Amino acid sequence: MSSDSSSYICPTWPAPTSVRAYVSTRIGGVSNAPFDGLNLGDHVQDDPAAVRQNRQLFSSYIDMPNSVTWLNQVHETDVVTLPCDVLPNSADAAFSSSVKQVCAVLTADCLPVFFCNQLGTQVAVAHAGWRGLCAGVLESTLNQFDDVSQVMVWLGPAIGPTAFEVGGEVREAFMSVRQEARLAFTPSVELEKWLGNLYLLAEQRLVAAGVTQVYGGDCCTFTEKERFYSYRRDGKTGRMASVIWLDG
């Protein structure tokens, strides 16, 4: 079991010092195969006691407040503002302007997207699988901020452009929203299949919405097996957590 910085990644972005953000890896933790490592997902049939211990370990590694809210993610576009009295049945992004309120999403190939404003007074994180990304989860999250032009974004670990094979219907769905999405797809060796670039698709949508600072997008959960969980690679597997909060 590891307790050093290999168990998490800090975004490389010029965020204000009041913003704390991290994404976990699978390194460390107490879960057994096929979740072996620091699985933070409690919906994947892992031992609940192991998940609870992993969440406690991750929290201690990064000195995270105990206000984290875990969402029921459904690949759509709803955003919850935290804290809230009644958590909605589902949401794929969380936003907050409250100090010490942790926003979190779980992923294992889908794209975690971190947001903060330049003043360091508003933060958010979104879970962007291709369906949610295409439907507008990033735009819905940006709508929570006072001034989109002052928002910076970091794209966390997701399945990379050499591994994300999709059918033509996925390409067509993105192109029906923005024609420039064609640039994010290259033909696969498999007949009538395409390789999609989630990072580029996200960047296109963010820039079109008015974001001028986009960072990250240089990992691949599918190919980096020792570091990340990947649903597409392994099927039954764990989840990484992406968390962000204001530290005051």
C-alpha positions in Angstrom: 0.0 0.0 0.0 1.4 3.4 -1.0 0.8 6.6 0.8 2.9 8.9 -1.3 2.1 11.3 -4.2 1.9 8.4 -6.7 -1.7 7.9 -5.4 -2.8 11.2 -6.8 -2.1 13.8 -9.5 -2.2 17.5 -9.1 -3.4 19.5 -12.1 -0.8 21.5 -14.0 -2.6 24.8 -14.4 -2.2 28.4 -13.1 -5.1 28.2 -10.6 -5.2 30.6 -7.7 -3.8 29.4 -4.4 -7.2 29.1 -2.9 -8.1 26.3 -5.3 -7.2 22.7 -4.3 -7.7 20.0 -7.0 -6.6 16.4 -7.3 -7.3 13.2 -9.2 -6.6 9.8 -7.7 -4.7 7.0 -9.4 -5.2 3.3 -8.7 -1.8 3.1 -6.9 -2.1 2.4 -3.2 -5.3 1.4 -1.4 -6.5 -1.9 -0.1 -8.9 -3.3 -2.8 -8.3 -6.8 -4.2 -8.4 -7.8 -7.9 -10.0 -6.8 -10.2 -10.3 -3.5 -8.3 -6.7 -3.8 -7.0 -5.5 -0.6 -5.6 -7.2 2.6 -4.6 -10.7 2.0 -5.9 -13.0 4.9 -4.8 -16.2 3.7 -6.6 -18.8 2.2 -4.3 -21.0 1.0 -7.2 -18.7 -1.5 -8.9 -19.2 -4.5 -6.7 -16.0 -4.0 -4.7 -16.0 -4.8 -1.0 -17.8 -1.8 0.7 -15.3 -1.8 3.6 -12.4 -1.6 1.2 -14.0 1.3 -0.6 -14.6 3.1 2.7 -11.0 2.6 3.7 -9.7 3.7 0.3 -11.8 6.9 0.5 -10.3 7.6 4.0 -6.8 7.0 2.7 -7.3 9.3 -0.3 -8.8 12.0 1.9 -5.8 11.8 4.2 -3.3 11.9 1.4 -4.6 15.2 0.1 -5.9 16.6 3.4 -9.5 16.8 2.0 -12.3 18.3 4.0 -15.0 15.8 4.9 -17.7 17.7 2.9 -17.3 15.6 -0.3 -20.5 14.8 -2.1 -20.5 11.7 -4.3 -22.9 12.0 -7.3 -25.1 9.5 -9.1 -23.6 10.0 -12.6 -25.8 9.1 -15.6 -23.9 10.5 -18.6 -26.2 13.5 -18.9 -25.8 17.3 -18.3 -27.3 18.2 -14.9 -25.1 20.2 -12.6 -25.6 20.4 -8.8 -24.6 23.5 -6.8 -23.1 22.5 -3.5 -23.9 22.6 -0.7 -27.5 21.7 -1.1 -30.3 20.6 1.2 -31.5 17.8 -1.1 -29.2 16.1 -3.6 -30.8 15.4 -6.9 -31.3 11.9 -8.1 -28.6 12.3 -10.6 -26.0 14.8 -11.8 -22.8 14.7 -13.8 -21.2 17.9 -12.5 -20.8 19.8 -9.3 -20.3 23.5 -8.7 -19.5 25.4 -5.6 -18.5 28.9 -4.3 -18.4 27.8 -0.7 -15.1 27.4 1.1 -14.2 23.8 2.1 -17.0 22.3 0.0 -15.6 19.4 -2.1 -16.9 18.7 -5.6 -16.2 15.3 -6.9 -16.8 12.9 -9.9 -15.7 9.3 -10.5 -14.2 8.1 -13.8 -12.5 5.1 -15.5 -12.1 6.3 -19.1 -14.6 9.2 -19.2 -13.1 12.6 -19.0 -13.0 14.5 -15.7 -13.0 18.2 -16.3 -11.8 20.7 -13.6 -13.0 24.3 -13.6 -12.1 27.4 -11.6 -12.3 31.2 -12.1 -9.3 33.5 -12.0 -10.4 35.1 -8.7 -10.4 31.7 -7.0 -14.0 32.1 -5.8 -15.8 29.5 -7.9 -14.9 25.9 -8.8 -16.5 22.9 -10.5 -15.8 19.4 -11.8 -17.6 17.5 -14.5 -17.9 13.9 -15.6 -17.7 13.9 -19.4 -18.2 10.6 -21.2 -18.9 11.0 -24.9 -22.7 11.2 -24.4 -22.6 13.9 -21.8 -19.9 15.8 -23.7 -21.9 15.7 -26.8 -25.1 16.7 -25.0 -23.4 19.7 -23.4 -22.3 18.9 -19.8 -19.4 21.3 -20.1 -21.5 24.1 -21.3 -24.0 23.4 -18.5 -21.2 23.6 -16.0 -19.8 26.8 -17.4 -23.2 28.4 -17.1 -22.8 28.3 -13.3 -19.9 30.7 -13.4 -20.2 34.5 -13.2 -17.9 35.2 -16.2 -16.9 32.4 -18.6 -14.0 34.4 -20.0 -12.4 34.3 -16.6 -12.6 30.5 -16.3 -9.7 28.1 -16.7 -10.0 24.4 -17.3 -7.8 21.3 -16.7 -8.6 18.1 -18.6 -7.9 15.1 -16.4 -7.0 11.5 -17.2 -9.3 9.9 -19.8 -9.1 7.3 -22.6 -6.7 8.6 -25.2 -7.1 9.2 -28.9 -5.2 6.0 -29.9 -7.6 3.8 -27.8 -11.1 5.4 -28.0 -12.6 3.4 -30.9 -16.2 4.3 -31.7 -18.8 3.8 -34.4 -19.8 6.3 -37.0 -22.9 7.3 -35.1 -20.7 8.8 -32.4 -18.8 10.9 -34.9 -22.1 12.0 -36.6 -23.6 12.9 -33.2 -20.7 15.3 -32.5 -20.6 16.7 -36.0 -24.3 17.4 -35.8 -23.5 19.9 -33.0 -20.3 21.3 -34.4 -18.8 20.5 -37.8 -15.3 21.0 -36.5 -15.7 17.9 -34.5 -14.6 15.9 -37.6 -11.1 17.0 -36.8 -11.2 14.9 -33.6 -11.9 11.6 -35.4 -9.5 9.5 -37.5 -10.3 6.2 -39.3 -9.6 3.1 -37.3 -8.1 -0.1 -38.8 -11.5 -1.7 -38.0 -14.0 -1.3 -40.8 -16.4 1.6 -40.3 -14.9 2.5 -37.0 -13.2 5.7 -35.8 -10.7 6.7 -33.2 -12.1 9.7 -31.2 -10.1 12.3 -29.3 -12.1 13.2 -26.2 -9.6 15.8 -25.2 -9.9 17.7 -28.5 -13.7 17.4 -28.5 -13.8 18.9 -25.1 -11.4 21.7 -26.0 -13.4 22.5 -29.1 -16.6 22.9 -27.0 -14.8 24.9 -24.3 -13.2 27.4 -26.7 -16.5 27.8 -28.5 -18.2 28.6 -25.2 -15.6 31.3 -24.5 -12.9 29.6 -22.4 -9.4 30.8 -23.3 -7.3 28.7 -20.9 -7.4 25.0 -21.4 -4.7 22.7 -19.9 -4.1 19.0 -19.5 -5.3 16.3 -21.8 -2.0 14.3 -21.9 -2.9 10.9 -20.3 -4.5 7.7 -21.5 -6.4 5.6 -18.9 -6.6 2.7 -21.4 -2.8 2.3 -22.1 -1.5 3.3 -18.7 -2.7 0.1 -16.9 -0.5 0.4 -13.8 -1.6 3.9 -13.1 -5.3 4.1 -14.1 -8.5 2.1 -14.1 -10.1 1.6 -17.5 -13.6 0.3 -18.0 -13.1 -0.3 -21.7 -9.9 -2.2 -21.1 -10.9 -4.3 -18.1 -14.7 -4.2 -17.9 -15.1 -5.0 -14.2 -12.8 -2.4 -12.6 -12.5 0.4 -10.1 -12.9 4.2 -10.4 -10.6 7.2 -9.9 -11.9 10.3 -8.1 -11.5 13.9 -9.3 -12.0 16.4 -6.5 -11.8 20.2 -6.3 -12.6 22.7 -3.5 -11.9 26.2 -2.3 -9.4 26.3 0.6 -10.2 29.8 1.8 
